[in-house]
Amino acid sequence: MTNPNRPLLRALAAAAAALGLLAAAACGGGGSRADQQAGAPPVTDKPVVLSVAWWGGPARAENTQKVLDLYTKAHPNVTFTTQWQGYSGYYDKINTSAAGGTAPDIIQIDNRVLREYANKKLIADLGPWVGSTLKVDAVSPKLLGTGKVDDKLYAMPAASNTQALVVDKTVLEPLGLLPAETGWATWDEFGAWAAKVTTALGGKVWGVRDESANISLFEPWLRQQGKQLYDGQKPGFTVEDVTAWLTMWAGFRASGAASPAEVAQPANAGDISKNTVAAKTTAATFSYDNQFTELSKATDHALMLVPVPGSPTGAYSRPSQFYTAYARGKNVATAVDVINFFINDQAAGAALGTERGLPPSSAVSDAISPQFSDQLKYVIAFDKRVVAQAGENPPVPAQGDSKMNQLLISAGENAGFGRKTPQDAAAEFVTQATAELDRAAR
């Protein structure tokens, strides 16, 4: 029998839920009502302590701290606590703190978690501050759009970068094996070159690191095949695509072009300190171009950058990282002002250099690039050459993308160590990827 009071009960339940959300918003992070109001001005006239989290190496930590110190110098009431680490385990730590309502006020993320964090309302919609606290006029619409989910701006690009091959110039120049600045037209040509390098070095140093587990390289390769990493909330690739990828790298290992899996494995998690060019176990490895400066500091050898083999349309100007504000932070408006400082302040841009990538603000880039070192100018020139021929930016990655990296690492290592054939490793990867993306969307 229909309950005649059901409409009233539903109305009461809805009202209770609304009151609960309002109470949560009022209490969220403990900030003042004015500060928590979307679009409110930053609080800098009384003591504010903001926590900031990022991943990266010592150089990034040093540069980031310089910027925070500059902000405190301009706003003495605002101080910071910081936490930084390598990429591996970074999001586990962020997710754990967010579950307890204590995530950092400013969180560096990459596009692999943007959709997930936006949909879960972990990060604040920055739109209400655009035009007041947050200035975006000097950021290209294309780059700015990478921080949007469903047309709402949740993240500001910290910088832009693109994939590259880092080559040990000191080792290869005397051998007459330096690649052309334009790289190779095909992956087969690249593999033949890398095999020659390994032979010339007596098999003690390999031409290139086995990068079969590198999803950041798998993506441009996939784009060269006319596909994208995602088709909505599903994989944009097939078992046959992944099999071809893993088989290509198996061929490189067999020819001696690529290092054995045991040499490659320590760097699979993305820790730049384990980079094989820095360790001098390979003559080349793939990396984002903005990491060139930090890699150069890690070795006494001269390095150079070369585009990814194959069609240049596989590349795209990607946001290297984003700055985001924790939606439940104590001082969201002040966090947004700090993000604006990172993006638009010239002194901040000078302190950051290109370690994270090219400055997102054209005004900042134009103002500070003449003072850059020759090395930084080299990175900028390389990036501009690649981006000029690059393809269109892909959509924001699917929710659950953050798990894809580890799944491909497992597939690459299973094939690399001979635990599975490339076909079986590929089939398992696609099955797991499909299930993870489906689970993440629920």
N, C-alpha and C positions, 0 to 999 in steps of 0.2 A: 504494500500500500504506500502511496506517495505521502511523504511527510509534508503537511501544509506549512510547516515552519522552516522548511529547507532553504528557501530564498533568504529568510532573515538570518539563519545560521551562517549561510555563505557570506552575507554582507558583514556580519560580525567578525567572521574569521579573516576576511580580507582587511577589515579595519585593524584588527590585531596585528596582522602581518605588516601592514604599513607602518603602524606605530613602532613595531620592532625594528624595521629598517631605519626609521628616523632616529631611533635611540642609538642604533649601531653607528649611524653616520655622525651623530653628535659626539659619541664617545670614541669614534675611530681614531686611534693613535693618540688621543688626549690633547689634540690641538684646540685652539680657540675657535668659536663659531665663525668668526670673520676669516680666519685662516683656512678653515675647511670648506668655506663656500667657494664653489667653482668660479674662477676668475678673480678672486680676491687679491689685493696687493700683497707683496711679500712682507713678512715681519722681520725687520732688521733693527728696530729701535729698542729691543729688549733681548735678553740672552736666549739664543736658539742654538741647539746642538743637533746637527744632522749627521746621520750615518751614511757612508758611501761605500758601495761594493763594486768591484770589477775583477776580471781575470787578466792575467798578463804577466810579463816578466819584470825584473827589477827596473829596467829603463822606463816602462810604463808607470810603474809605481812612483818613481822619482818625478816624472813629468806631471802626473796627476796631482801629486802632493804640492808641487809648485803652484798649480792653478788654484787649489784650495787655499793655499797660503795667500795668494793674491786677492782672492775674494774676501778672506778674513781681514786683510789689510784695509780693503775698501769698506768693509762692514764689520767692525771690531766685535759686535755683539754676536756674530754668527761664527761658530767653530764647528769642527768636524771630527768624527771618529771614522776610521777606515778599516776595511778588510779586503785583502786581495790574495789571490792564489792562482795556480795553474788552471787551465780549462777543465781538466778532468775532475769531476766531483763538484764543480762550481754550482751547477743548477740544483744538485741534490741539497746543497747547503742553503741556497735561496729558498727552495721549496719547503724545507723543514722549518725555517724561520717564519715563512709566510703562513704555514699551517698554525703556528703559535701566535700569529698576529704581530710578529716582531721583525718583519723584513726590513732591510735598510731603506732609508728615505729616498736615496737615489741609487738605482740599480742599473748597471751596465748589462745589456742583453744583446743577443744577435737575432737575426731574423728567423732563426730556427724555433724560437719560443714566442715570438711576438703575437701570433694569432692566439695561442693557448693562454698567454698571460692576459691579453685583452679580453678574451671571452670569459675568463674566470674573474675578471674585474680586479686582478691583482695590481695592475698599473692604472694610473689615472688618465682620463681623457684630457689631453692638453689643449684641446680646442678653445675652451673658454678664456685661456690666457693669451691666445694668438692675437697680436696687434697691440697688446698692452705690455705685459711682462715679457712675453715670448715673441721675439722678432724673427720672422721667417722670410722676409723679402729677398735676402741675399742668398738663399738656398734654392737651387734649381727645383722647379715643380716635380720633375722626374725623380730626383733624389728624395725630396720631401715626401712624395707619395709612397715611398717604401716603408714609411713609418705609420701608414694608415691601414686600419682594418674597418671594413664596411664604411668607408669615407670619414671615419673619425681618426684624428691624429693622436696616437698613443705613445709615439716614440720619436725623438729627434735624432737623426743620423749624426753620430759622433764624427764620422769621416767616411770616405769612400775608398774602395780598393778593388783590385781584380787579381785573379790567379796568375801566377808566373812560375817560370822555372828559374831557380837560383843556381848559377853555375860557378864552380871554382875556377876562376880565371888563372890564378897562380899555377895550378896543376896542369891545366889544359893548354895554355899558350905555348909553352916550350915544346909541346907535342904536335903543334899545328892542328889541334882539334877544337879550337874555339868555334862555337856555332855562330852563324850569322845573326845579327840583331833581330832579324825577322823570324827566326826560328825555322820550323819545318812545315812543309805543306801537308804532310800526312804523318800519322802515328808510326807507320812502317818505317818511314825515313828516320824518324826519331829513334826507333828501336835499333836500327842498323848503326846509327851514330853512337849510341850508348854502348853497344857491343864492342865497337872499335875502341872506345875509351877504356873499357875493362881490359881488353887484350893489351892495349898499350901500357897499361899500369900493372901488368903482370898478374892480373887476377886477384891482387891484394886489396884494391880499391875498385868498387863497382861504378859503372857509368851513372846509374841513377838508383835511388831507393825504390823498392817495391811499393808502389802507391795504390795497390788494388783495394786497400781498406779506406781510402781517402774519399769520403762522400763529397767534399768540396771540389775535388777533381773529377769525380764521376759525373757531377752535374754539368760542367761545360762539355765533357765528352758526349753526354746524352743530348745536350742541345745541338751539338754538331750532327747528330743523327736525326734532327728535326723533332725532337721530343722535349718534354719538360719533366722535372723531377716529380711533379704532381699534376693530376687531373682532378681538380677540385679536392675532395677529401679522400682520393684514391691514388695509388701509385701511378705515375705517368709512364712507367716502364713495364716491360714484360720479362718473363723468365729468360726468353731468348736474348733480350738486351743485356741483362746482367751476366748471362753465360758468355756472351761475346766479350764483355768487359773483363771478366775474370780469366777467360782464355787468352786474351791479349797479354795480360800480365804474366800468365803462366809461360807463354812463349818468350817473353822478355827474360824471365828467370832462367829458362832453359838455355837461351842463347848466351847467357852471361851478361846481358845488358842491364838487368835489374838485380839488386841484392837478394840474397836468400831471405826467407821470411823471418828468420831469427835475428838478422841484422836490422830489418825494418821494424820489427814489433815494438821496441822501446819508444819509437816516435809516433806510433799509431794513435795514441791518445791526444796528440796535438801539443805536447809539451815542447816548447821551442828549445829548451835546454838539452833535449835529446836529439836535436836535428842532426842528421847524418853528415851534412856538409860541414857543420861546425865540429863534429866529431872526426871528420876527415876519413870516414869509411865509404863515402860515395862522392863522386865529383859533381853531382847535381841532385836536387830534390825540389819538389813543388811546394810553393808557399804563396801566401798573399804578398803582393809587392810591398805593402807597407811594413812588412817584417824585415825588409832588407837591411835597415839600419841596425836593428838589434842583432840580426845574424852576423852582420859585419863586425860588431863588437865582440862576438863570440869566437872569432877566429883571427889569426894573423895573416890570412890569405886574402887576396883581392877577389871580389865577387862581381858577377854581372847578372842582369835579368834578361830573360828571353820569353817570348809569348808561349802559351800552351800550344803544343802541336795541333795541326789540323785547321779547319776553318776558323777564322777570327770571330765569326758570329756566335761561337760557343761562349765567348766571354761576355760579361756585362758589368756595368758599374754598380757594384753592390755596396750597401752600407756595411762597413767593416764591423761596426757595433752601433748600438743605440744607447742614448741616455733616456731613462724613464723615471717617473716618480711613483713611489709606492702609494697606492690609492688610500691606504689607511694610515699613512704617515702623520706624524704630529704637526708638521708644518709643510703641507703640500705646496702652498703658494711660494714659500721660500725655496723649497727644492726646485720648483720651476724656474725661479730667478737664477739659481746656481746653474741649472742646465743652460739657460740663456747665456750666462757668462761664459761657459765652456764653448758655446757655439759662436758668439758674436764679439767677444772681447779680443782686441788685437794682441794684448800682452799674453792672454791665455793661449791664443793660437800660436804665438811664438814659443811659448813654453812647451806646448804639446808637439810641435814640429809635425812630422809625418809618421810618427811611430804607430799611431792608430790608423793612419791613412791620410788622404788628402783632406785639408780643411773643408768642411761642408759649405761654409760661407764664402762666396766669391769675393766679397769685400775684404774679409780677413786674409784670404789667400793672396789677393793682389797686393795687399799692404805689407805682408810679412815675407813673401817668397823671395824678394830681392836680397833679404838678409840671410836666407838659408845657405847652408853649406853646399859645396858642389855635390856631395852625396845625396842630399835631400832634393836638390834640383834635378839630379839624375832620375830619382824615383818619380818625381812629378812628370818629367818629360816622357818616361816610359809609360806611365799610366795614361797620359793623354793620347799617346800613339795607339795604345790598345783600345781605349774607349772609343776613339774615333771610328774604328772599324767594328765595334762590338754590336751584338744583337740587342733586341729590346729587353728591358727588365722583365723577369718572370713575376707572376703574382706572388703575394705574401705566402710563404710556405704553409702547408696544411697543418692543422692542429695535430700534435703528436710528432712533428718533425724532429724534435729534440732527441727522440729515441732512434732515429734512422742511422745516425752516425755509429752508434754502438752495434746496431744490427749489421751494418756493412763491415765493420771491423771484424765481427765474428765470422762473417761469410768469407772475407778476404783472408783471414788467418786460417780458417778451416781448409780453404783451397791451397793456400801458400804452404802450409805444413803437411799437406797431403792427407789430411783427415777426411776430406770429401773431394769428389771431382768438382770441377767448375760448374757442371750442370746441376749436381745435387746441392752444392752450396748456394747457387743462384735460386733454385726452387725453394729452398728453405728461407732464404732472405725475402723473397717476394711474398711467401705465405705469412711470414712474421710481420713484414711491413704492412701488408693489407690488414691483418688483425689488429695491429697497434693503432693504425689510423682510424679504424672503425671504433675501437675502444675509446680513443681520445675524443671522438666526436659525440659520444653519448652524454 
